[in-house]
Amino acid sequence: MSFLRINLGITFKRGFFILPFFFLFFLLSSLPTQASPSYYYISRKKFVLNVEKGALANSPFDEKGIPVVEYPRRGNPNSKRYYNPSAVAQYGLGAYELYLDGDGRYFPIFIKQADWLVSNQRNGLWRHSNAVQSHSLRPGWISAMTQGLGISLLTRAYIATSDEKYLKVAKMAVAPFWKDVRNGGVASYDYGGIWFEEYPTNPPSHVLNGFIFALFGLYDYCLVTQDLKAYKLLNQAVITLSKNLHRYEKNGKVLYQLKGEVVKDNYDNLIFEQLHALTQITLRGEFGQAALQWERAKSRRQLSLPHNSISHKSFLKKSSTKKIFMVDEDNKMSKWWKSLQFMVAEILGVTS
């Protein structure tokens, strides 16, 4: 299926006149988004199956069918059962995938998770009720990853049902992306750019997979609403990740986060999937190039072959052309559409 998507790497191209601002809104509002509800960018179906098998808790659901998580770990006699809004959102996204695959049993499950997010949001935030010792977080902490996953689920619920309540709550969930973690938000400012934090620590930890989950959610919100302010914020964050992706590589291994240079091999495959998806969304090849290089490095380690550390220049090559919208890869964009993109980019006034 061919559909237009927003692309986030924006540069100026001189020589175009500025269109009236109302025309920009007309242009963006007339752009088709996905013609039917979409699959998530990385499959969450396996997550659903793991939850149902009891991977997160011995009794995986409450009486209403909402997944629960045992902390500090499943089966530990000292563990307690908590609702984890990130887990609820991922379970809902996976259920929606299974529904799109033709299993109608999962549609009400998908809606049930979306309704839980609606009922449990407070002031635009979903809070975690468990402590996180690794990041010195007390109960009640917030997460850009959680906000992004929640937005992704709610925008799909809105598309599937046309119920405005889902879009309203998704819009409220976007607000914390403009606030610094020190002021009750999920953003931080470091290395000259804006970051979205999975864990709201100070100094920021910059967890990679959480950052990307947040980008996916903000992207989904932009697809549905054509919100110009959100477009610009999203573009800035994508540029931040593009310019700093090399920091997540050390001796051929992928860092889970920048603070403390933590390596968690079990997160590698998830990050590879995320980066490939990010390239499809943004048409910025450096994300996919990094994923391929890191995948090859991991394969060499597993085969016990000699390995040389991957340098920044070896895989982070900036794109010479960056576009604001994209079409699926099987369709080439016309010169007219490219020109129109640059006009819109100039109106937005965002450069990379």
PyMOL commands that set and color helices and strands:
alter all, ss='L'
color gray80, all
select helices_A, chain A and resi 21-30+45-52+85-100+106-119+133-135+144-161+164-178+181-183+208-225+228-248+265-282+285-302+312-315+335-348
alter helices_A, ss='H'
color red, helices_A
select strands_A, chain A and resi 5-6+69-71+80-82+187-190+193-196+249-250+253-257+262-263+325-326
alter strands_A, ss='S'
color yellow, strands_A
deselect
rebuild
show_as cartoon
